Amino acid sequence: MSRASLILRAVFAVTLLAAAPPARSMTVVATDFDRLIDRAESIYRARIVSVTAGWSGEGVNRHIATFITLNVEESYRGGMAGRQTLELFGGHIGERYQRIAGMPEFRPGDTEILFVRGNRRDLCPLVGLHHGRLRVVKNAADGREQIFLHDGTPLTGVTQIGSSGESARPAATASGALTSQALGDLIRSALQQRGIKPDGR
């Protein structure tokens, strides 16, 4: 489906003015680690450089978009390198905003592992919305880079991704979270199992 069609279909889920009713939420398709691997056109680790809002599209499809500028630190699939920009539907310009509840939000300085599909085509270029982003956080105690889900839950295994009620599980300790290196190895292994040569190998 074209980006234009998706934008037109989303019009009822969009808040146009600050005084308008709250936006409706997006539907998140059940997504697990295998689906992330299968659906992603590119997979990479990147540091968020900036988050800005601007206009995108033409005519009836003109809308506010959020542009995530990032610096790719390591690519697993898609041959991504250097500065890249992700475009997400919605944002805030002056007194006008468009918003779809459930759209992922980013902060400059954060490091993420992203599973990307449909950038500049889809309303959200992440596979499974928030499931398609995994946070990389440095452990203050020992300096290890560990992986957390979008809601701050430590990722102790890839079966945790997209599981029903993942946020309702008993809290895991940060010490048990996968390291960035371990997750990278799992991603590369999953790609190889599908006959796909990982980047850098």
Residue frames as qw, qx, qy, qz and C-alpha x, y, z in Angstrom:
[[0.000, 0.890, 0.457, 0.000, 0.00, 0.00, 0.00],
 [0.407, 0.560, -0.031, 0.721, 1.37, 3.44, -0.91],
 [0.281, -0.172, -0.456, 0.827, 2.37, 6.01, 1.69],
 [0.245, -0.135, -0.153, -0.948, -0.31, 8.33, 0.29],
 [0.624, -0.326, -0.591, -0.394, -3.01, 5.72, 0.89],
 [0.563, -0.281, -0.640, 0.440, -1.78, 5.08, 4.41],
 [0.100, -0.034, -0.237, 0.966, -1.87, 8.79, 5.21],
 [0.439, -0.218, -0.316, -0.812, -5.43, 9.11, 3.93],
 [0.680, -0.319, -0.651, -0.110, -6.51, 6.07, 5.95],
 [0.498, -0.204, -0.551, 0.638, -4.89, 7.51, 9.07],
 [0.028, -0.458, -0.073, -0.886, -6.70, 10.83, 8.92],
 [0.625, -0.595, -0.276, -0.423, -9.25, 9.79, 11.57],
 [0.823, -0.372, -0.280, 0.325, -6.45, 8.77, 13.93],
 [0.503, 0.241, -0.082, 0.826, -4.68, 12.10, 13.71],
 [0.219, -0.811, -0.357, 0.408, -4.88, 15.08, 16.01],
 [0.469, 0.621, 0.216, 0.589, -4.57, 18.28, 13.94],
 [0.033, -0.712, 0.129, -0.689, -4.79, 21.04, 16.56],
 [0.145, 0.174, -0.750, 0.621, -4.02, 21.30, 20.25],
 [0.475, -0.008, 0.349, -0.808, -7.73, 21.82, 20.94],
 [0.683, 0.106, -0.543, -0.477, -8.78, 18.74, 18.96],
 [0.900, -0.331, 0.116, -0.258, -9.86, 15.44, 20.57],
 [0.469, -0.546, 0.679, 0.142, -7.11, 12.98, 21.55],
 [0.459, 0.433, -0.664, -0.401, -5.63, 10.87, 18.75],
 [0.969, -0.082, 0.045, -0.227, -6.58, 7.25, 18.42],
 [0.484, -0.567, 0.644, 0.171, -3.89, 4.62, 18.82],
 [0.491, 0.460, -0.649, -0.353, -2.16, 2.55, 16.18],
 [0.967, -0.122, 0.092, -0.203, -2.70, -1.20, 16.05],
 [0.093, -0.656, 0.746, 0.065, 0.49, -3.13, 16.81],
 [0.880, 0.182, -0.374, -0.228, 0.76, -6.42, 14.92],
 [0.854, -0.460, 0.239, 0.039, 2.06, -9.27, 17.05],
 [0.516, 0.741, -0.406, 0.139, 5.80, -9.24, 16.51],
 [0.848, -0.470, 0.178, 0.167, 8.50, -11.57, 17.75],
 [0.341, -0.643, 0.504, 0.465, 12.24, -11.79, 17.06],
 [0.513, 0.142, 0.746, 0.400, 11.75, -13.99, 13.97],
 [0.316, 0.823, 0.463, 0.089, 9.30, -11.50, 12.46],
 [0.135, -0.913, 0.161, 0.350, 11.70, -8.64, 13.11],
 [0.420, -0.374, 0.671, 0.483, 14.43, -10.50, 11.24],
 [0.449, 0.370, 0.756, 0.300, 12.13, -11.57, 8.39],
 [0.211, 0.876, 0.433, 0.020, 10.47, -8.19, 7.84],
 [0.248, -0.829, 0.123, 0.485, 13.36, -5.77, 8.32],
 [0.676, 0.714, -0.002, 0.182, 14.93, -4.29, 5.18],
 [0.401, 0.568, -0.462, 0.550, 17.80, -3.02, 7.29],
 [0.748, -0.615, -0.236, 0.080, 19.00, -3.70, 10.82],
 [0.507, 0.466, -0.293, 0.664, 21.55, -1.52, 12.54],
 [0.504, -0.606, -0.378, 0.486, 22.80, 0.03, 15.74],
 [0.277, 0.602, 0.142, 0.736, 22.76, 3.82, 15.78],
 [0.260, -0.383, -0.433, 0.774, 23.10, 6.84, 18.04],
 [0.132, 0.846, 0.503, 0.119, 20.31, 9.42, 17.81],
 [0.408, 0.100, 0.008, 0.907, 21.75, 12.79, 16.76],
 [0.181, 0.089, 0.127, -0.971, 18.64, 14.96, 16.54],
 [0.130, 0.516, 0.847, -0.012, 14.83, 14.87, 16.50],
 [0.079, 0.246, -0.060, -0.964, 13.09, 17.59, 14.46],
 [0.432, 0.561, 0.679, -0.194, 9.64, 18.21, 13.02],
 [0.041, 0.341, -0.386, -0.856, 8.84, 19.50, 9.54],
 [0.705, 0.405, 0.147, -0.564, 6.41, 19.21, 6.65],
 [0.256, -0.190, 0.885, 0.340, 6.34, 16.24, 4.31],
 [0.355, 0.459, 0.810, 0.085, 4.26, 15.22, 1.29],
 [0.018, 0.017, -0.322, -0.946, 2.35, 17.25, -1.27],
 [0.424, -0.265, -0.481, -0.720, -1.25, 18.37, -1.74],
 [0.752, -0.444, -0.132, -0.469, -3.81, 16.40, 0.26],
 [0.906, -0.134, -0.327, 0.231, -1.01, 14.23, 1.59],
 [0.245, 0.583, -0.365, 0.684, 0.93, 17.13, 3.12],
 [0.747, -0.601, -0.273, -0.080, 1.45, 16.48, 6.82],
 [0.232, -0.818, 0.480, -0.217, 3.74, 17.06, 9.76],
 [0.927, 0.088, -0.341, 0.132, 6.50, 14.51, 10.14],
 [0.534, -0.776, 0.330, 0.058, 9.22, 13.84, 12.70],
 [0.716, 0.576, -0.368, 0.140, 12.71, 13.34, 11.32],
 [0.782, -0.570, 0.225, 0.111, 15.13, 11.24, 13.34],
 [0.492, 0.738, -0.448, 0.112, 18.72, 11.92, 12.33],
 [0.851, -0.457, 0.260, 0.008, 21.07, 9.22, 13.49],
 [0.194, 0.715, -0.664, -0.096, 24.60, 8.00, 13.09],
 [0.975, 0.019, -0.179, -0.130, 24.96, 4.31, 12.22],
 [0.325, -0.715, 0.614, -0.077, 27.59, 2.67, 14.41],
 [0.246, -0.198, 0.939, 0.134, 27.16, -0.92, 13.22],
 [0.675, 0.234, -0.209, -0.668, 25.08, -2.45, 10.44],
 [0.540, -0.104, 0.828, -0.108, 23.80, -6.02, 10.49],
 [0.464, 0.420, 0.737, 0.257, 21.69, -5.94, 7.33],
 [0.278, 0.897, 0.343, -0.031, 21.17, -3.43, 4.53],
 [0.643, 0.234, 0.060, 0.727, 24.69, -2.01, 4.34],
 [0.127, -0.951, -0.208, -0.190, 23.75, 1.12, 6.28],
 [0.654, -0.107, -0.165, 0.731, 26.51, 3.56, 7.23],
 [0.194, 0.166, 0.000, 0.967, 27.07, 7.16, 8.33],
 [0.272, 0.189, 0.342, -0.879, 24.21, 9.64, 8.82],
 [0.097, -0.343, -0.857, -0.372, 20.71, 8.37, 8.14],
 [0.312, -0.029, 0.223, -0.923, 17.26, 9.89, 8.65],
 [0.008, -0.362, -0.932, -0.006, 14.09, 8.09, 9.64],
 [0.269, -0.175, -0.132, -0.938, 10.74, 9.74, 8.93],
 [0.043, -0.350, -0.895, 0.273, 7.78, 9.12, 11.24],
 [0.129, -0.627, -0.510, -0.574, 4.27, 10.45, 10.72],
 [0.443, -0.823, -0.351, -0.057, 3.26, 13.27, 13.05],
 [0.533, 0.009, -0.242, 0.811, 4.96, 15.91, 15.12],
 [0.172, -0.844, -0.385, 0.331, 4.66, 19.43, 16.44],
 [0.390, 0.272, 0.182, 0.861, 5.21, 22.72, 14.56],
 [0.148, -0.293, 0.061, -0.942, 4.24, 25.89, 16.42],
 [0.515, -0.032, 0.476, -0.712, 0.65, 25.51, 17.60],
 [0.833, 0.230, -0.227, -0.449, -0.12, 22.72, 15.17],
 [0.223, -0.389, 0.894, -0.021, 0.52, 19.07, 15.72],
 [0.831, 0.102, -0.362, -0.411, -0.46, 15.75, 14.24],
 [0.217, -0.431, 0.820, -0.308, -0.20, 12.69, 16.36],
 [0.814, -0.072, -0.494, -0.297, -0.96, 8.99, 16.33],
 [0.616, -0.590, 0.424, -0.305, -0.96, 7.50, 19.82],
 [0.939, -0.106, 0.317, 0.081, 1.58, 4.72, 20.10],
 [0.636, 0.711, -0.174, 0.244, 4.06, 6.22, 17.63],
 [0.795, -0.243, -0.181, 0.526, 7.60, 5.62, 18.99],
 [0.018, -0.992, 0.077, -0.099, 9.47, 8.64, 20.33],
 [0.820, 0.157, -0.182, 0.519, 13.24, 9.16, 20.31],
 [0.340, -0.925, 0.036, 0.166, 15.72, 11.23, 22.31],
 [0.485, 0.758, -0.377, 0.221, 19.03, 12.66, 21.07],
 [0.136, -0.637, 0.694, -0.307, 22.01, 10.89, 22.61],
 [0.830, -0.112, 0.469, -0.280, 20.27, 7.51, 22.95],
 [0.119, 0.385, -0.847, -0.346, 21.69, 4.44, 21.26],
 [0.789, 0.155, 0.341, -0.488, 19.27, 1.96, 19.71],
 [0.207, -0.088, 0.894, 0.387, 19.26, -1.22, 17.65],
 [0.511, 0.407, 0.117, -0.748, 16.64, -0.65, 14.97],
 [0.405, 0.201, 0.856, 0.252, 14.73, -3.01, 12.66],
 [0.209, 0.508, -0.039, -0.835, 13.71, -0.76, 9.77],
 [0.313, 0.316, 0.817, 0.367, 11.23, -1.25, 6.94],
 [0.138, 0.760, 0.575, 0.268, 9.40, 1.20, 4.69],
 [0.297, -0.522, -0.131, 0.789, 11.28, 4.36, 5.62],
 [0.131, 0.332, -0.205, -0.911, 9.57, 7.33, 3.90],
 [0.333, -0.140, -0.758, -0.544, 6.86, 4.92, 2.68],
 [0.478, -0.484, -0.733, 0.011, 5.11, 3.82, 5.86],
 [0.339, -0.862, -0.099, -0.365, 3.70, 5.89, 8.70],
 [0.547, -0.717, 0.431, -0.033, 6.30, 4.30, 11.00],
 [0.609, 0.576, -0.540, -0.082, 9.48, 2.76, 9.55],
 [0.178, -0.415, 0.840, -0.299, 10.02, 0.34, 12.44],
 [0.525, -0.094, -0.807, -0.253, 8.93, -3.29, 12.18],
 [0.523, -0.476, -0.694, 0.135, 6.25, -3.81, 14.82],
 [0.190, -0.901, -0.056, -0.385, 6.40, -0.14, 15.93],
 [0.332, -0.801, 0.433, -0.247, 8.07, -0.05, 19.36],
 [0.939, -0.173, 0.291, 0.067, 9.04, -3.74, 19.11],
 [0.779, 0.515, 0.044, 0.355, 11.41, -2.75, 16.31],
 [0.155, 0.783, -0.348, 0.492, 13.65, -0.69, 18.57],
 [0.835, -0.386, -0.310, 0.239, 15.86, -2.02, 21.34],
 [0.126, -0.959, 0.186, -0.175, 17.69, 0.36, 23.66],
 [0.774, 0.177, -0.372, 0.481, 21.42, 0.06, 24.25],
 [0.381, -0.881, 0.079, -0.269, 22.37, 1.23, 27.76],
 [0.486, 0.442, -0.618, 0.432, 25.83, 1.23, 29.33],
 [0.743, -0.535, -0.392, 0.086, 25.97, -0.43, 32.74],
 [0.071, -0.909, 0.244, -0.330, 27.44, 2.14, 35.12],
 [0.769, -0.553, 0.318, -0.025, 28.97, -0.56, 37.31],
 [0.727, -0.219, 0.540, 0.363, 31.07, -2.39, 34.73],
 [0.075, 0.555, -0.405, -0.722, 30.73, -0.47, 31.48],
 [0.284, 0.162, 0.899, 0.291, 28.95, -3.28, 29.62],
 [0.374, 0.108, -0.238, -0.890, 26.44, -2.24, 26.97],
 [0.209, 0.205, 0.936, -0.194, 23.17, -4.03, 27.68],
 [0.181, -0.230, -0.616, -0.731, 19.84, -4.28, 25.87],
 [0.208, 0.302, 0.648, -0.668, 16.46, -3.08, 27.14],
 [0.198, 0.572, 0.752, 0.263, 12.99, -3.17, 25.63],
 [0.062, 0.572, 0.251, 0.779, 11.17, 0.03, 24.66],
 [0.517, -0.748, -0.225, -0.351, 9.57, 0.23, 28.12],
 [0.122, -0.746, 0.536, -0.375, 12.85, -0.12, 30.01],
 [0.928, -0.244, 0.231, -0.158, 12.52, -3.83, 30.75],
 [0.207, -0.587, 0.741, 0.252, 15.89, -5.66, 30.59],
 [0.832, 0.342, -0.279, -0.337, 15.99, -8.00, 27.59],
 [0.543, -0.478, 0.688, -0.062, 17.19, -11.33, 28.95],
 [0.443, 0.031, 0.846, 0.296, 16.37, -13.35, 25.81],
 [0.142, 0.078, -0.464, -0.871, 14.94, -12.75, 22.35],
 [0.202, -0.415, -0.870, -0.175, 11.81, -14.79, 23.14],
 [0.115, -0.532, -0.493, 0.679, 10.83, -11.84, 25.36],
 [0.059, 0.196, -0.284, -0.937, 10.31, -9.62, 22.30],
 [0.465, -0.061, -0.443, -0.764, 6.62, -9.22, 21.49],
 [0.271, -0.201, -0.929, 0.152, 5.51, -11.72, 24.11],
 [0.368, -0.675, -0.458, -0.447, 2.05, -11.20, 25.55],
 [0.565, -0.811, -0.118, -0.092, 2.15, -9.00, 28.62],
 [0.718, 0.275, -0.299, 0.565, 5.89, -8.45, 28.42],
 [0.004, 0.575, -0.265, 0.774, 5.62, -5.37, 30.63],
 [0.718, -0.501, 0.034, -0.481, 3.65, -7.30, 33.24],
 [0.852, 0.053, -0.469, 0.226, 6.38, -9.88, 33.84],
 [0.648, -0.701, -0.074, 0.288, 8.24, -9.84, 37.15],
 [0.148, 0.949, -0.276, -0.048, 10.99, -7.24, 36.95],
 [0.913, 0.126, -0.095, 0.376, 14.29, -8.65, 35.70],
 [0.447, -0.753, 0.118, 0.468, 17.54, -7.23, 37.03],
 [0.389, 0.863, -0.248, -0.203, 19.68, -5.19, 34.67],
 [0.287, -0.578, 0.752, 0.133, 22.59, -7.53, 35.35],
 [0.621, 0.117, 0.774, 0.029, 20.73, -10.28, 33.49],
 [0.538, 0.752, 0.075, -0.374, 20.16, -8.28, 30.32],
 [0.842, 0.317, 0.237, 0.367, 21.75, -9.37, 27.06],
 [0.325, -0.560, 0.222, 0.729, 24.84, -7.46, 26.06],
 [0.452, 0.722, -0.135, -0.506, 24.94, -5.52, 22.80],
 [0.100, 0.482, -0.825, -0.277, 27.52, -7.97, 21.49],
 [0.314, 0.091, 0.935, -0.137, 25.37, -10.98, 22.38],
 [0.523, 0.613, 0.410, -0.426, 22.32, -9.54, 20.64],
 [0.326, 0.705, -0.430, -0.460, 24.41, -8.67, 17.58],
 [0.067, -0.279, 0.947, 0.145, 25.60, -12.28, 17.42],
 [0.418, 0.340, 0.799, -0.268, 22.00, -13.54, 17.65],
 [0.476, 0.719, 0.067, -0.501, 20.92, -11.21, 14.84],
 [0.216, 0.598, -0.680, -0.364, 23.78, -12.35, 12.59],
 [0.223, -0.072, 0.972, -0.027, 23.07, -15.99, 13.37],
 [0.496, 0.509, 0.587, -0.389, 19.38, -15.56, 12.52],
 [0.429, 0.730, -0.228, -0.481, 20.27, -13.91, 9.21],
 [0.061, 0.449, -0.862, -0.229, 22.70, -16.70, 8.33],
 [0.390, 0.151, 0.886, -0.203, 20.04, -19.31, 9.09],
 [0.532, 0.677, 0.361, -0.359, 17.91, -17.62, 6.42],
 [0.728, 0.315, 0.369, 0.484, 20.70, -17.64, 3.87],
 [0.141, 0.963, 0.062, 0.221, 21.38, -13.92, 4.27],
 [0.682, 0.123, -0.268, 0.669, 24.97, -12.78, 4.66],
 [0.324, -0.858, -0.275, 0.287, 25.20, -10.31, 7.55],
 [0.276, 0.917, -0.147, 0.249, 26.96, -7.01, 6.96],
 [0.173, -0.808, 0.532, -0.185, 30.63, -6.98, 7.87],
 [0.732, -0.254, 0.631, -0.039, 31.02, -10.75, 7.53]]
